[in-house]
Amino acid sequence: MAQLAEQSNSDRAARAEHFVRHYSRVQGYSGEVDHEADITDLLTDLRHFCAGAELDFEGMVRRSKLHYEAERKEGTDKRKRAKRAKDPACPGCGSRLECDPDQDGACDWRCPNCGWHQHVPAPGTQVKKDRKEESCRTRRERRR
């Protein structure tokens, strides 16, 4: 079987919807779209096909569930990695900053390594111009 190019789960779902709509047209269904009925009919026809070809339909359903779970986890992991990649680095020590969001949508970026922090207001809110953020190193140097 040929390997498919890297695809997102939304690409996979769109492809499946295309096939379900095509199956519905081939069957001559018209009127309102009823995905549940169309998919049920498709699965029933696939069961008949597998029985005639002596294929293990239930085994394929079990394997498809494992594939689905792995693809969902992979998609979740990619979203987490993408979110982490957007997180900024600490200007004081270079560690990845952690966001501590508040109820207004603002974010307090904090460095778990050196303690540096910066408050970033929610989009559309007024920023106080007199507030100065500085790294731990700058504060320590000033105290000396």
SULJO-V667627 format. One record per backbone hydrogen bond with DSSP energy under -0.5 kcal/mol. CO is the residue of the C=O (numbers start at 1). NH is the residue of the N-H. Records with the same first field share a line. If there is no record, write none. Layout:
CO=NH + NH
This chain:
8=12
9=13
10=14
11=15
12=16
13=17
14=18
15=19
16=20
17=21
18=22
19=23
20=24
21=25
22=26
23=27
24=29
25=28
34=38
35=39
36=40
37=41
38=42
39=43
40=44
41=45
42=46
43=47
44=48
45=49
46=50
47=51
48=52
49=53
50=54 + 55
51=54
55=57
56=60
57=61
58=62
59=63
60=64
61=65
62=66
63=67
64=68
65=69
66=70
67=71
68=72
69=73
70=74
71=75
72=76
73=77
74=78
75=79
76=80
77=81
78=82
79=83
80=84
81=85
82=86
83=86 + 87
84=87
88=97
90=94
95=90
96=112
98=110
99=101
100=108
102=105
106=102
107=109 + 120
108=100
109=118
110=98 + 112
111=115
116=111
118=109 + 120
119=121
120=107
122=125
127=129
128=131
131=133
134=117
135=139
136=140
137=141
138=142
139=143
140=144
